[in-house]
Amino acid sequence: MVSLNADSKKMNATTPPHRANQIEWQIWADELRHAPQQAVSDLLRGAACISPFERAAPHEFLLAILPRSSRSVSRALLGEPTPTPPEPDPTADLPSCLDAGLHAWLLAQRQAPLPPAHKLGAYAAQVCEALQWPLYFTLPQTRTALNADQERWLPWLQSLVITPCRAPERDYLQLLTFI
């Protein structure tokens, strides 16, 4: 059995010095700043290291880390702490990075071939989750793209419907009512 101390030494040996004191979600936030599409893809696939939020759904994780001002509804959520006096917010730039990454991810998915049938359910779930984000957050670039090309988005999203419970087309139409 390996001790926690040995595990932390191993992590520190493979972690660059400038990242050693960051928790994992902050490392993901840095990745979002530098490679937005890849960071969004990792988060939607469940491959992003976002400790201590591993058990949260992607949108719940984003609600926890993004500034309140980036939300579509900016009031405090149930159980959320009262805001402290204004300080420079280290996550203030993340909503625009998320917007760029989500926009690029959705376009790339629409242009890519569909996954094999045995992976379609998981893929549709990722797309459904992605289409929910513009409902939670102010993502103008993504909203504009989704609203502008409806004749291209609808056929692609219809091809992903495998059950009424997981229908990206339904999530898209819901999103359009709020744009």
NORWOLIN-V9876 format. One record per pair of residues at least 12 apart in sequence whose ideal C-beta (glycine too) atoms are under 10 Angstrom apart, sorted by the first residue. I is the first residue (numbers start at 0). J is the second residue. D is the distance in Angstrom with one decimal. If there is no record, write none. Layout:
# NORWOLIN-V9876
((I,J,D) (I,J,D))
This chain:
# NORWOLIN-V9876
((7,19,10.0) (10,23,9.9) (14,26,8.5) (17,29,9.5) (22,48,9.5) (22,49,9.1) (22,50,6.1) (22,51,7.0) (22,52,9.6) (23,47,8.5) (23,48,4.2) (23,49,6.0) (23,50,3.9) (23,51,7.9) (23,52,8.7) (23,53,8.6) (24,47,8.4) (24,48,7.8) (24,49,4.5) (24,50,6.5) (24,51,7.5) (24,52,5.9) (24,53,9.4) (24,55,9.9) (24,60,7.3) (24,63,8.3) (24,64,6.1) (24,90,10.0) (25,49,9.5) (25,50,9.8) (25,64,8.7) (25,89,8.4) (25,90,9.1) (26,47,9.3) (26,48,6.7) (26,49,9.0) (26,50,9.3) (27,41,7.4) (27,42,7.2) (27,47,5.0) (27,48,6.3) (27,49,5.3) (27,50,9.3) (27,52,9.5) (27,60,8.9) (27,64,8.9) (28,49,9.2) (28,64,6.8) (28,65,9.5) (28,89,8.3) (28,90,6.6) (28,92,9.2) (28,93,6.0) (28,96,8.4) (28,97,9.7) (29,96,10.0) (30,42,9.6) (30,47,8.0) (30,48,9.4) (30,96,9.5) (30,100,9.7) (31,47,9.2) (31,64,9.8) (31,90,9.8) (31,92,9.1) (31,93,6.1) (31,96,4.7) (31,97,6.5) (31,99,9.2) (31,100,6.3) (32,92,6.7) (32,93,7.5) (32,95,9.6) (32,96,5.3) (32,100,9.7) (33,96,8.8) (34,96,9.5) (34,100,8.0) (34,103,9.9) (35,93,9.7) (35,95,9.0) (35,96,4.9) (35,97,7.1) (35,98,8.3) (35,99,4.6) (35,100,2.9) (35,101,8.0) (35,102,8.7) (35,103,6.6) (35,104,8.3) (36,99,7.8) (36,100,5.0) (36,101,8.4) (36,102,8.6) (36,103,4.0) (36,104,5.2) (36,105,9.6) (36,106,9.1) (36,107,6.7) (37,100,7.8) (37,103,9.3) (37,104,8.8) (38,93,9.9) (38,96,7.8) (38,97,8.4) (38,100,5.8) (38,101,10.0) (38,104,9.3) (39,57,9.0) (39,96,9.1) (39,97,7.0) (39,98,9.8) (39,99,8.9) (39,100,3.8) (39,101,5.3) (39,102,9.1) (39,103,7.6) (39,104,4.6) (39,105,9.0) (39,107,9.9) (39,125,9.9) (39,129,7.6) (39,132,8.9) (40,100,8.1) (40,101,9.9) (40,103,9.3) (40,104,5.7) (40,107,8.4) (40,108,9.0) (40,125,8.6) (40,129,9.7) (41,100,9.9) (42,57,5.0) (42,58,9.8) (42,60,7.3) (42,61,8.1) (42,97,9.2) (42,100,8.8) (42,101,9.7) (42,104,9.6) (42,125,9.5) (42,128,9.0) (42,129,9.4) (42,132,9.9) (43,57,6.1) (43,101,9.1) (43,104,7.3) (43,108,9.5) (43,122,9.7) (43,124,8.8) (43,125,4.4) (43,126,8.4) (43,127,9.9) (43,128,5.9) (43,129,5.9) (43,132,9.5) (44,57,9.6) (44,121,8.5) (44,122,9.6) (44,125,6.6) (45,57,8.3) (45,121,9.2) (45,124,10.0) (45,125,8.9) (47,60,8.5) (49,61,9.8) (49,63,9.4) (49,64,8.4) (51,63,9.6) (52,64,7.7) (56,128,7.2) (56,131,9.2) (57,125,8.9) (57,128,5.6) (57,129,8.4) (57,131,8.8) (57,132,7.8) (58,128,6.7) (58,129,9.5) (58,131,5.7) (58,132,6.1) (58,134,8.7) (58,135,5.5) (58,136,8.5) (59,76,9.9) (59,135,9.4) (61,93,8.6) (61,94,9.1) (61,97,7.1) (61,132,7.0) (61,135,7.0) (61,136,6.8) (62,76,6.8) (62,79,8.8) (62,135,6.6) (62,136,8.5) (63,76,9.3) (63,79,8.9) (64,89,10.0) (64,90,5.9) (64,93,7.1) (64,97,10.0) (65,88,9.6) (65,90,6.1) (65,91,9.3) (65,93,5.6) (65,94,5.7) (65,97,7.2) (65,135,8.9) (65,136,6.5) (65,137,9.9) (66,88,5.2) (66,89,9.6) (66,90,5.6) (66,91,5.7) (66,92,9.5) (66,93,7.6) (66,94,7.0) (66,136,9.9) (67,79,8.4) (67,82,7.0) (67,88,9.3) (68,88,8.4) (68,91,8.1) (68,94,8.2) (68,137,8.3) (69,88,10.0) (69,90,8.7) (69,91,8.5) (69,93,7.6) (69,94,3.7) (69,95,8.8) (69,97,8.2) (69,98,9.2) (69,135,9.0) (69,136,5.2) (69,137,5.7) (69,138,8.5) (70,94,9.1) (70,135,6.4) (70,136,5.9) (70,137,7.3) (71,133,8.2) (71,134,6.4) (71,135,6.0) (71,136,6.3) (71,137,6.2) (71,138,9.2) (71,177,7.9) (72,134,9.6) (72,135,8.2) (72,136,10.0) (73,137,9.2) (93,136,9.9) (94,136,6.2) (94,137,6.7) (94,138,7.2) (94,139,9.7) (95,137,9.8) (95,138,8.9) (95,139,9.1) (95,140,8.3) (97,132,7.5) (97,136,7.0) (97,138,6.7) (97,140,9.9) (97,141,8.7) (98,132,9.1) (98,133,8.7) (98,136,8.0) (98,137,8.2) (98,138,4.2) (98,139,6.7) (98,140,4.7) (98,141,5.5) (98,142,8.7) (98,143,9.9) (98,144,9.9) (99,138,9.2) (99,140,6.4) (99,141,8.7) (100,138,9.8) (100,140,9.9) (100,141,9.2) (101,129,6.2) (101,130,9.5) (101,132,5.9) (101,133,7.7) (101,136,9.1) (101,138,6.2) (101,140,8.3) (101,141,4.9) (101,142,10.0) (101,144,9.4) (101,145,9.8) (102,133,9.8) (102,138,7.7) (102,139,9.6) (102,140,4.8) (102,141,4.6) (102,142,9.2) (102,143,8.6) (102,144,5.5) (102,145,8.7) (103,140,9.3) (103,141,9.4) (103,144,9.7) (104,125,9.1) (104,126,9.6) (104,129,6.7) (104,141,9.2) (105,126,8.0) (105,129,6.2) (105,130,8.1) (105,132,9.9) (105,133,9.9) (105,141,6.9) (105,144,7.2) (105,145,7.3) (105,152,8.4) (105,155,9.6) (106,141,9.7) (106,144,7.1) (106,148,9.2) (106,151,9.8) (108,122,8.2) (108,125,8.2) (108,126,6.6) (108,129,8.1) (108,155,8.1) (108,159,9.4) (108,167,10.0) (109,126,9.4) (109,144,9.9) (109,148,8.7) (109,151,7.0) (109,152,7.0) (109,154,9.6) (109,155,4.9) (109,156,8.6) (110,151,9.8) (110,155,9.0) (113,155,8.8) (113,158,6.5) (113,159,7.6) (114,159,9.7) (116,161,9.1) (119,158,9.2) (119,159,7.0) (119,160,9.8) (119,161,6.0) (119,165,9.7) (120,159,9.6) (120,161,6.0) (120,162,8.3) (120,165,6.9) (121,165,9.9) (122,159,7.1) (122,161,9.7) (122,167,9.4) (123,156,9.2) (123,158,9.7) (123,159,4.5) (123,160,7.4) (123,161,6.0) (123,162,8.6) (123,165,5.2) (123,166,7.9) (123,167,5.8) (123,168,10.0) (123,170,9.8) (124,159,9.7) (124,161,9.9) (124,165,6.0) (124,167,9.0) (125,159,9.8) (125,167,9.3) (126,155,9.1) (126,156,7.3) (126,159,5.9) (126,165,9.2) (126,166,9.9) (126,167,4.4) (126,168,9.8) (126,170,7.8) (126,171,8.9) (127,156,9.6) (127,159,8.6) (127,164,9.6) (127,165,6.0) (127,166,7.6) (127,167,5.2) (127,168,9.7) (127,169,8.4) (127,170,5.1) (127,171,9.3) (128,167,9.6) (128,170,8.7) (129,141,8.8) (129,167,8.6) (129,170,8.7) (130,145,7.9) (130,152,9.6) (130,156,8.2) (130,167,6.1) (130,168,9.4) (130,169,9.1) (130,170,4.0) (130,171,5.6) (130,172,9.7) (130,173,8.0) (130,174,5.7) (131,170,6.3) (131,173,8.6) (131,174,8.0) (132,174,9.4) (133,145,7.1) (133,146,9.8) (133,170,10.0) (133,174,5.7) (133,177,7.9) (133,178,7.8) (134,170,8.7) (134,173,7.4) (134,174,6.1) (134,176,9.8) (134,177,6.2) (134,178,9.8) (139,178,10.0) (141,174,9.4) (142,174,7.7) (142,175,9.4) (142,177,8.6) (142,178,5.2) (143,178,8.4) (145,171,7.0) (145,174,6.4) (145,175,7.4) (145,178,7.2) (146,174,8.6) (146,175,6.6) (146,178,4.8) (149,171,8.5) (149,172,9.6) (149,175,7.3) (152,167,9.3) (152,168,8.9) (152,171,6.1) (152,174,9.9) (152,175,9.3) (153,168,6.7) (153,171,7.2) (153,172,8.5) (153,175,9.8) (154,168,9.4) (155,167,8.5) (155,168,9.1) (155,171,9.4) (156,168,4.3) (156,169,8.8) (156,170,8.1) (156,171,5.1) (156,172,8.9) (157,171,9.4) (159,171,10.0))
